[in-house]
Amino acid sequence: MNTIARLDMLRDISVKETSKGKRLFSMKFVTKEGEVVYYPYAFDAPIRSELQSKRYIGVMHSSSTGQAISSHPTPVCIDNILEYNHQQVTV
């Protein structure tokens, strides 16, 4: 499996849109409850600023066309991201 540095992953996630619309990615992460979750399609979404200061990003689960599946973004700690676009995330 290929690897990607966490900083490179965060830079890539910060790209909100492309010429084709929303920037979609896949992500596997661990929730604060310890559950491993995989989103085959997701996009970056805004979250509360107090979570951003605690190293969290907002991830919205979506369909392959970019339509949101959930009504609220999932806060994900950047330290708990295991895979991004089928690449293992390293520090």
Residue pairs with C-beta under 8 A, 6 or more apart in sequence:
1 86
1 87
1 88
2 86
2 87
2 88
3 87
3 88
3 89
3 90
4 12
4 84
4 85
4 87
4 88
4 89
4 90
5 89
5 90
5 91
6 78
6 81
6 89
6 90
6 91
9 81
9 84
9 89
10 57
10 78
12 25
12 84
12 85
13 25
13 44
13 57
13 84
14 44
15 23
16 22
16 23
16 43
16 44
17 23
21 66
22 43
22 62
22 66
23 43
23 44
24 41
24 42
24 43
24 62
24 64
24 66
25 41
25 42
25 43
25 84
25 85
26 38
26 39
26 40
26 41
26 42
26 83
26 84
26 85
26 86
27 38
27 39
27 42
27 59
27 76
27 81
27 83
27 84
27 85
28 36
28 37
28 38
28 39
28 81
28 82
28 83
29 36
29 37
29 59
29 76
29 77
29 80
29 81
29 82
30 36
30 37
30 80
30 82
31 37
31 80
32 77
32 80
36 82
37 74
38 83
39 59
39 61
39 62
40 64
41 61
41 62
41 63
41 64
41 66
42 59
42 60
42 61
42 62
43 59
43 60
43 62
43 66
44 57
44 58
44 59
44 60
45 58
45 59
45 60
45 73
46 58
46 73
47 56
47 57
47 58
47 73
47 75
51 58
51 75
54 77
55 77
55 78
55 79
56 75
56 76
56 77
56 78
57 75
57 76
57 78
58 73
58 74
58 75
58 76
59 73
59 74
59 75
59 76
60 68
60 70
60 73
60 74
61 68
61 69
61 70
61 74
62 68
62 69
63 69
81 89
82 88
82 89
83 89
